[in-house]
Amino acid sequence: MNEFILLFRLDILTKEAQPSPEQLQVYMQMYHDWVGGISAQNKFVGGKGLSTEGRVLKYKGVVTDGPFAEIKESIAGYIIIRAADFDEAVRLSKDCPMLNGEGNSVEIRMVTGGDDRK
């Protein structure tokens, strides 16, 4: 069984793209139900949300605020799941409720060790 990271990309800056508090409650329940389904299959490893504030380190030690200053689409959080292969990881990801938002996406990457890159 391989591990895959699912990166949740959302528009966190455009005011019109933000849910109302009531909508956010509904969306969070849908998200928890979706993760609960993955967990019930013993395929959930863990995950966290990310703050909108951050720093970007660049070549020659340059530090900038961001990445929100440059792009409106930002990584809002991630989870790590277990799956046999990319096909299963995609299948498990297709029901992510975040995909109901226009412009939102889930990026799926296999987690690899330092010497076993695939």
N, C-alpha and C positions, 0 to 999 in steps of 0.2 A: 504494500500500500504506500503510495506517495503522498506527500503533503503539497497543497496548493494554497497560495495566498490570493484572496479575492480583494482587490482594491476598489473601493466605492468612490467613484468620481461624480461630484454634484456641483451645480452652480450655487455657490454659497454667497454670492455678492448681489445679484440682481434681485431687487426687492420683490418684483412680481413672481419670481420663482420660489419664494419662501412660503412654506405652508403656514396657515393660521395655527394658533395653539391647539385648537380642536383637531384640525387635520393632522398635526404633528403627533398627537396622542394616538390617533387611528393608525398612522403610518408606523409608529414605533411598535404598536401591538402586532401589526402585520409582520414587521421585521422580526420581533421576538418569536412569533409563531413559526416563521420560516426557519430561523436558526434552531428552534426547538425540534423541528422535523429532522434537520440534519443531525442534531445531537442525539435524537432517538435512534438513529441508525449507527451511532457510535462513530461518526465521521467529523464531528466538530472538535477542533483542537483548541481554539481560543480566538480572541480578537479584542479590538479596542476602537473607540472613536478618537478622532484627532481634533485638536483645537484649530481655529482659523488663523491663529498667530503662529509665526514661525520665522526661521532664519534660513538663508541659503548660503552655503559656503562655496566659493568659486576659486578658480585658478589663482595662484599667488596670494592666497589668504584673504581674498576679498569677501566680506560678509555683507549681505543685503537682507532687508526685511522681505518677507515673502513666504511662499510664492504667490500669495493672493494679490500682491501689487501688480503682477504681470499678467495674470490670467484669471478669468472668472470661474473656470472649472477647476475644482480643487479636490484633492483626496480627503474625503470626510472621515474615513475609517477603513478598517480592514478586518477580515477574519481569516483564519487558517483552517482548512478542511483536509480530510483524508479522502483520497479517491484512487482507484486503480490506474486511471490514465486521464488525459485531457478530456476525452469524451465524457467520462463520468463527471468530472469537475464542471464541465459546461452544463451538463444535465442538471446537476444540483444547483447551479447558479441561475438557471433560466427562470426560476420562480422567485428570485429576489424582488421584493416589492419596490426597491429603489428604481428598478427598470421601468416602473410606471410613470416616472417623471421625464418629460421631454428633455433631451440632452444629457440625461444621466447615463452612466455606463458602469459596468463591472469588468475590471481587467483581471484576467486569470493568469497567474504565473506559477510554475512549479518551483517549489522551494528546494534548493540544492545545497549540498555542503561545499566546502572549499575545493575539494579534489574530485567531486563526482558530478560535475556539470553535465547536463544533457542537452 
